[in-house]
Amino acid sequence: MLPAKNPRINVTFEEITARLLMQLAQQQNKSLASFVRELTLEALELREDLALSKIAAALDQEGIKTYSHEEAWI
C-alpha cells in the first residue's frame, strides 16, 4: 500500500513528448499534472476493456447452453 492518500508519481518523458503534453494541456486549460493523470486513467480503462473483451471472446462459443436472468438467479 502506498503511504499517501494521493501519492505522487514521477515520470520522465523525452523533451518532444513533454512539449506536446504541455501544449495539449494548455489547449484544454488544464494543468500538466491533471492532464497526464486524465490520460493515464483513460489508458487504464482501455486496457481493462481490452482484457474483458478477450475474456468475453474466449467464452463466446457456438451452441453453448445459455440461461435467462431468472434461471441464473434461482
N, C-alpha and C positions, 0 to 999 in steps of 0.2 A: 504494500500500500504506500502511496506517495504521501509525504508528510503534510502537505498543504491542501486546503480545500480546492484551490485552483492553482496547481503548480505551474511554474514557468518552464518552458522547454526551449532551449536554444537550438536554432537551426542555422546552418551556414549554406548560402547559395553562391553560385558564380555571380559576378557583377552584373552581367546582362540579365540574368533571371531576377536578381534583386531590383534592378531598374524597372523591369516590366511589372513586377508585383507592385512597386510603389506607384507607377503610372495608373495601373488598374484600380488600386485602392483610392487614389485621388479622384479618378473619374466617377467613382461611386460614393465619394465623400465619406470614406471610412478610414480609420486608422490602419496602418500596415498590419499591426498585430491582429486586429479584428478581421481584416480581410483574409489573412493567411489562416486564421482559425476557421473561418467560414469555408474556405476551400478544402481544408483538411477534413472537416465534418462531412462535406459533400462527397469527397473521395471515399471516406469510410462507408457511407451509405451505399455508394455504387458498388463497392466491393462486397458488402453484405448482400445486396440484391443479386449480384452475380453468383455468389456462393449458394444462395437459396434457389436460384434458377437451376443451377447444376443439380442440386438435390432433387428438385421437382422433376427435372428431365429424367433422372435416373429412376425415379419412382413411377413415372408415367409409362405404363406398359399396356400394350394392346390386349383386350379381352380380360383384363383383371376384374375381379369382383369388386363392385363399389357398394357403399352403404349410404342411405339417406341420413339426413341430420338426426331424425327421430331414432333410427336404428342404431346410430353410433352412440347415442346418449341414453340408451335404455339400461 
